Amino acid sequence: MPTFHSLSRFISLTCAILMTMMPGHLLAFEQVHADENAPSIEFGHAKVNMAGRTYTLELASNDTQRARGLMYRTELCDSCGMLFDFGRSRHVGMWMKNTNIALDVAYINANGKIINIEQMQPHSLQSHYSDGPVKFAIEMNVGWFAKQGLQAGDKVRLISAMPKN
């Protein structure tokens, strides 16, 4: 007999697969895998437009969610990622403690302008800082922003956000 956890995971993955078949949607928030031993944290989701395409990303909008970020994940699909909403503009630093995947982080100001993009290596405790005050950051697989032709000075547009408290 299936456990609640295995049934819940099956339903989540089935929904993710069905949602990715919908035109115009790249669904990120159910296409990642986490360490089974890590405490569960639920994230919201946000739609953003970058380089002329719309992406649905996981949304970390409170302290607990931002502290967890993409820690403990063992993989991240090609167009999956996380939007960090800091609530107000400020200088930000991020590190990779307990993060198994190499990531790029794009720091974005309140006007949607990418301030800088940093590459971060798994398990590193080195902090990677924004070059100025930012309201948002987006983490994607390492090299993703370069592959999309995105760089500092380019714009990111937040279309919608559905936080999960």
Stockholm file with secondary structure:
# STOCKHOLM 1.0

chainA/1-165         MPTFHSLSRFISLTCAILMTMMPGHLLAFEQVHADENAPSIEFGHAKVNMAGRTYTLELASNDTQRARGLMYRTELCDSCGMLFDFGRSRHVGMWMKNTNIALDVAYINANGKIINIEQMQPHSLQSHYSDGPVKFAIEMNVGWFAKQGLQAGDKVRLISAMPKN
#=GR chainA/1-165 SS CCCHHHHHHHHHHHHHHHHHTSTTCCBCTTSEEECTTSCCCCCEEEEEEETTEEEEEEEECSHHHHHHTTTTEEEECTTCEEEEEEEEEECCEECCTTCCSCEEEEEECTTSBEEEEEEECTTCCCCEECSSCEEEEEEEETTHHHHTTCCTTCBEEEEEEECCC
#=GC SS_cons         CCCHHHHHHHHHHHHHHHHHTSTTCCBCTTSEEECTTSCCCCCEEEEEEETTEEEEEEEECSHHHHHHTTTTEEEECTTCEEEEEEEEEECCEECCTTCCSCEEEEEECTTSBEEEEEEECTTCCCCEECSSCEEEEEEEETTHHHHTTCCTTCBEEEEEEECCC
//
